[in-house]
Amino acid sequence: MSKPWHGVLVATALPMTDRGEVDFDRFAEHVAWLAANGCHGVTPNGSLGEYPTLTVEERARVVRTAVEAAPDGFTVMPGTGAYGSAESRRWAEQAAEAGCPAVMSLPPNAYRGDERAVLAHYREVAKAGVPVVAYNNPIDTKIDLVPELLAELYQEGLIVGVKEFTGDVRRPYRIAELAPGLDVLCGADDVALELAVAGSPGWIAGFPNSLPKSTVEFWQAAAESDLATALPLYRVLHPLLRWDSRVEFVQAIKLSMDIVGRYGGPCRQPRVPLTPEHEAAVRQATERALAEGLS
């Protein structure tokens, strides 16, 4: 990849034991397996990695484990989400010290900050001296990094890209007008085709955790406008990809991993297991994908 945040970067699920402890050996194996199956990198300590439930020691070890397991050229771009800007900067510094080429950073998420607070936050994170990909997730943070605000952040040199999770497929075009050169990465699995066609250079994705080869094949075809290849794959994958934008996305992706023969395992509280109806839907969609030869 021309830039380390390009390509298919997997928002990694974090394996937990039945006692709720992080299984670092399994996590290291998972990172290596994703690399061996064609993915271009991982973004640990994001929402899918259940970062708010981790201790400081666990969270730092997750980054070190991923870096140690990653082969040459495989990106590790950790999330730096935190309640305070100083804490986000410290996580960016820890990532840089561990050897990560970039970080992914949410806006302030302790309260609904205004534009001045957002700018001040990213100025603080940028002090770590590592390239920052902003993470726009207004569903969880209540702050929307609208195109005009992203343009300000980019023009000040605070960010190199944005993980766009609003699901609004019109956004990339407006961002490109206001901030030419800012990389708009697909952040929601169920609009991946639309953002690839719009020119997105990367996808920070959830479902490669269970089906890496087919999701990478789909993305590469979509990015090349090879719709004859991409669209049939997208149709089979989409009943799964939609779960990435639902409240139960962590449980759904971990269950899909279990079904394909990987280890998904349990989540930490306050997340609870899927309902029988949701479990059946994830199982049906995963089994259909397997029956179609996806992997």
C-alpha positions as CSV (number, residue, x, y, z in Angstrom):
1,M,0.0,0.0,0.0
2,S,1.3,3.5,-0.8
3,K,0.2,4.6,2.7
4,P,-0.1,2.3,5.7
5,W,-3.7,3.2,6.3
6,H,-4.7,2.1,2.8
7,G,-6.2,-1.3,1.9
8,V,-8.2,-3.6,4.0
9,L,-7.5,-3.0,7.7
10,V,-9.3,-5.3,10.0
11,A,-11.0,-3.8,13.1
12,T,-9.9,-6.8,15.2
13,A,-12.2,-8.6,17.6
14,L,-10.3,-9.4,20.8
15,P,-10.5,-13.0,22.1
16,M,-11.6,-13.4,25.7
17,T,-11.6,-16.5,27.8
18,D,-14.7,-17.8,29.5
19,R,-13.4,-16.0,32.6
20,G,-13.3,-12.7,30.8
21,E,-9.5,-12.5,30.5
22,V,-7.8,-11.4,27.3
23,D,-6.3,-14.3,25.4
24,F,-3.2,-12.7,24.0
25,D,-1.8,-15.8,22.4
26,R,-5.0,-16.3,20.4
27,F,-5.0,-12.6,19.5
28,A,-1.4,-12.9,18.2
29,E,-2.4,-15.9,16.1
30,H,-5.4,-14.1,14.8
31,V,-3.3,-11.1,13.6
32,A,-0.9,-13.4,11.8
33,W,-3.8,-15.4,10.3
34,L,-5.4,-12.2,8.9
35,A,-2.1,-11.2,7.3
36,A,-1.7,-14.7,5.8
37,N,-5.2,-14.4,4.3
38,G,-4.6,-11.2,2.4
39,C,-5.5,-8.4,4.7
40,H,-3.3,-5.4,4.8
41,G,-3.4,-4.4,8.5
42,V,-5.3,-4.3,11.7
43,T,-6.8,-1.6,13.9
44,P,-6.8,-3.0,17.4
45,N,-8.4,-1.1,20.4
46,G,-11.3,0.1,18.4
47,S,-15.0,-0.3,19.1
48,L,-14.9,-3.9,17.9
49,G,-11.9,-4.6,20.2
50,E,-14.0,-3.6,23.2
51,Y,-11.4,-1.0,24.2
52,P,-13.5,0.7,26.9
53,T,-13.5,-2.5,29.0
54,L,-9.7,-3.0,29.0
55,T,-7.3,-2.0,31.7
56,V,-4.4,0.3,30.9
57,E,-2.0,-2.7,31.0
58,E,-4.3,-4.8,28.7
59,R,-4.7,-2.1,26.2
60,A,-1.0,-1.4,25.9
61,R,-0.3,-5.1,25.6
62,V,-2.8,-5.5,22.8
63,V,-0.8,-3.0,20.7
64,R,2.5,-4.7,21.5
65,T,1.1,-8.1,20.7
66,A,-0.3,-7.0,17.4
67,V,3.0,-5.4,16.4
68,E,5.0,-8.5,17.4
69,A,2.7,-10.7,15.4
70,A,2.5,-8.6,12.3
71,P,4.8,-9.5,9.3
72,D,6.8,-6.8,7.5
73,G,4.6,-4.4,5.7
74,F,1.5,-5.3,7.6
75,T,0.0,-2.2,9.3
76,V,-1.0,-1.9,13.0
77,M,-3.0,1.2,13.5
78,P,-4.4,1.2,17.0
79,G,-7.4,3.3,18.2
80,T,-6.7,6.0,20.7
81,G,-10.2,6.6,21.9
82,A,-10.4,8.0,25.4
83,Y,-12.4,10.4,27.6
84,G,-9.6,13.0,27.7
85,S,-7.4,14.5,25.0
86,A,-4.3,14.0,27.1
87,E,-5.1,10.3,27.4
88,S,-5.7,10.0,23.7
89,R,-2.3,11.6,23.1
90,R,-0.7,9.2,25.5
91,W,-2.2,6.2,23.6
92,A,-0.9,7.7,20.3
93,E,2.6,8.0,21.9
94,Q,2.4,4.5,23.2
95,A,1.5,3.3,19.6
96,A,4.4,5.2,18.1
97,E,6.8,3.8,20.7
98,A,5.5,0.3,19.8
99,G,6.3,0.9,16.2
100,C,2.9,1.7,14.7
101,P,3.0,3.9,11.6
102,A,-0.3,5.6,12.3
103,V,-3.2,5.8,14.8
104,M,-7.0,6.1,14.6
105,S,-8.5,8.7,16.8
106,L,-12.1,9.4,17.9
107,P,-13.1,12.9,18.7
108,P,-13.7,13.8,22.4
109,N,-16.3,11.2,23.6
110,A,-16.9,12.2,27.2
111,Y,-19.5,14.8,26.1
112,R,-20.8,16.5,23.0
113,G,-18.0,18.9,22.2
114,D,-18.2,21.9,19.9
115,E,-16.0,22.7,17.0
116,R,-13.4,24.4,19.1
117,A,-13.2,21.4,21.4
118,V,-12.7,19.0,18.5
119,L,-9.9,21.1,17.0
120,A,-8.2,21.4,20.4
121,H,-8.5,17.6,20.9
122,Y,-6.9,16.7,17.6
123,R,-4.2,19.3,18.1
124,E,-3.3,17.5,21.4
125,V,-3.3,14.0,19.7
126,A,-1.2,15.3,16.9
127,K,1.6,16.2,19.4
128,A,2.4,12.5,19.5
129,G,4.0,13.0,16.0
130,V,2.3,10.0,14.3
131,P,-0.1,10.3,11.4
132,V,-3.7,10.4,12.6
133,V,-6.8,9.0,10.9
134,A,-9.9,10.5,12.5
135,Y,-12.7,8.2,13.3
136,N,-16.1,9.7,12.6
137,N,-18.7,7.8,14.6
138,P,-21.4,10.3,15.6
139,I,-23.7,7.4,16.7
140,D,-21.5,6.7,19.7
141,T,-19.6,10.0,20.3
142,K,-22.5,12.4,19.5
143,I,-20.0,14.5,17.5
144,D,-20.2,14.5,13.7
145,L,-17.0,15.3,11.9
146,V,-18.8,17.0,9.1
147,P,-16.9,17.7,5.8
148,E,-16.3,21.3,6.7
149,L,-14.8,20.4,10.1
150,L,-12.7,17.6,8.5
151,A,-11.4,20.2,6.0
152,E,-10.3,22.4,8.9
153,L,-8.5,19.5,10.6
154,Y,-6.8,18.5,7.4
155,Q,-5.7,22.0,6.4
156,E,-4.1,22.4,9.8
157,G,-2.2,19.2,9.2
158,L,-3.8,17.4,12.1
159,I,-5.2,14.4,10.2
160,V,-4.3,12.3,7.1
161,G,-7.6,10.5,6.7
162,V,-11.0,9.7,8.2
163,K,-12.7,6.5,9.0
164,E,-16.2,7.4,7.8
165,F,-18.9,5.6,9.7
166,T,-22.0,7.7,9.2
167,G,-23.3,5.4,6.4
168,D,-23.9,8.5,4.3
169,V,-22.5,7.6,0.9
170,R,-22.7,11.3,-0.2
171,R,-20.0,12.3,2.2
172,P,-16.9,11.2,0.2
173,Y,-17.8,13.6,-2.6
174,R,-18.3,16.6,-0.4
175,I,-15.1,15.8,1.6
176,A,-13.1,15.6,-1.7
177,E,-14.4,19.0,-2.7
178,L,-13.5,20.7,0.6
179,A,-10.3,18.7,1.5
180,P,-8.6,17.3,-1.6
181,G,-6.0,14.8,-0.5
182,L,-7.7,13.7,2.6
183,D,-8.2,10.0,2.5
184,V,-11.8,8.9,3.2
185,L,-11.7,5.3,4.4
186,C,-14.8,3.2,4.5
187,G,-15.8,2.6,8.1
188,A,-19.1,0.8,7.8
189,D,-19.1,-2.6,6.3
190,D,-22.6,-2.3,4.7
191,V,-21.6,0.7,2.4
192,A,-18.2,-0.7,1.3
193,L,-19.2,-1.1,-2.3
194,E,-20.5,2.4,-2.5
195,L,-17.4,4.0,-0.9
196,A,-15.0,1.9,-2.9
197,V,-16.7,3.1,-6.1
198,A,-16.5,6.6,-4.8
199,G,-12.7,6.2,-4.6
200,S,-12.0,5.3,-1.0
201,P,-8.4,4.0,-0.7
202,G,-9.2,1.8,2.3
203,W,-11.7,-0.1,4.3
204,I,-11.5,-0.5,8.1
205,A,-13.6,-3.6,8.3
206,G,-15.2,-5.9,10.8
207,F,-16.2,-9.0,8.9
208,P,-12.7,-10.0,7.6
209,N,-12.4,-11.3,11.1
210,S,-14.4,-14.3,9.9
211,L,-14.1,-14.2,6.1
212,P,-10.9,-12.5,5.2
213,K,-10.2,-13.9,1.7
214,S,-13.6,-13.1,0.3
215,T,-13.9,-9.7,1.9
216,V,-10.4,-8.7,0.5
217,E,-11.3,-10.1,-2.9
218,F,-14.6,-8.1,-2.9
219,W,-12.8,-4.9,-1.9
220,Q,-10.1,-5.2,-4.5
221,A,-12.7,-5.8,-7.2
222,A,-14.8,-2.9,-6.0
223,A,-11.9,-0.6,-5.9
224,E,-11.0,-1.5,-9.5
225,S,-14.7,-1.0,-10.5
226,D,-14.9,-4.6,-11.4
227,L,-18.6,-4.9,-10.5
228,A,-19.0,-8.2,-12.3
229,T,-16.8,-9.7,-9.5
230,A,-17.7,-7.3,-6.7
231,L,-21.4,-7.2,-6.8
232,P,-22.2,-10.9,-6.5
233,L,-19.8,-11.1,-3.5
234,Y,-21.4,-8.1,-2.0
235,R,-24.9,-9.5,-2.3
236,V,-23.8,-12.7,-0.5
237,L,-21.9,-10.8,2.2
238,H,-24.4,-8.0,2.8
239,P,-26.7,-9.9,5.3
240,L,-23.5,-10.2,7.4
241,L,-22.1,-6.7,6.7
242,R,-25.2,-5.0,7.9
243,W,-24.5,-6.3,11.4
244,D,-21.4,-4.0,11.6
245,S,-23.8,-1.0,11.9
246,R,-26.0,-2.6,14.6
247,V,-25.7,-2.4,18.4
248,E,-24.8,-6.1,18.6
249,F,-22.0,-5.9,16.1
250,V,-19.3,-7.3,18.4
251,Q,-21.3,-10.3,19.4
252,A,-22.4,-10.9,15.8
253,I,-18.9,-10.8,14.4
254,K,-17.5,-13.0,17.2
255,L,-20.3,-15.6,16.6
256,S,-19.6,-15.6,12.8
257,M,-16.0,-16.3,13.7
258,D,-17.0,-19.2,15.8
259,I,-19.2,-20.6,13.0
260,V,-16.4,-20.5,10.4
261,G,-14.1,-22.3,12.8
262,R,-12.2,-19.4,14.2
263,Y,-12.3,-18.4,17.9
264,G,-14.7,-15.5,18.5
265,G,-15.7,-16.4,22.1
266,P,-17.5,-14.2,24.6
267,C,-17.6,-10.5,25.1
268,R,-17.0,-8.5,28.3
269,Q,-19.9,-7.0,30.1
270,P,-22.0,-5.0,29.7
271,R,-22.3,-6.7,26.4
272,V,-24.6,-9.8,26.7
273,P,-25.1,-12.8,24.3
274,L,-27.2,-12.4,21.2
275,T,-30.9,-13.2,21.4
276,P,-31.9,-16.5,19.9
277,E,-33.4,-14.6,16.9
278,H,-30.3,-12.6,16.3
279,E,-28.1,-15.7,16.7
280,A,-30.1,-17.6,14.1
281,A,-29.9,-14.7,11.7
282,V,-26.1,-14.5,12.0
283,R,-25.8,-18.2,11.7
284,Q,-27.9,-18.4,8.6
285,A,-26.0,-15.6,6.9
286,T,-22.6,-17.1,7.7
287,E,-23.6,-20.6,6.7
288,R,-25.0,-19.2,3.4
289,A,-21.7,-17.5,2.7
290,L,-19.8,-20.7,3.5
291,A,-22.1,-22.7,1.2
292,E,-21.3,-20.2,-1.6
293,G,-17.6,-20.9,-1.2
294,L,-16.7,-17.8,0.7
295,S,-13.8,-17.9,3.2
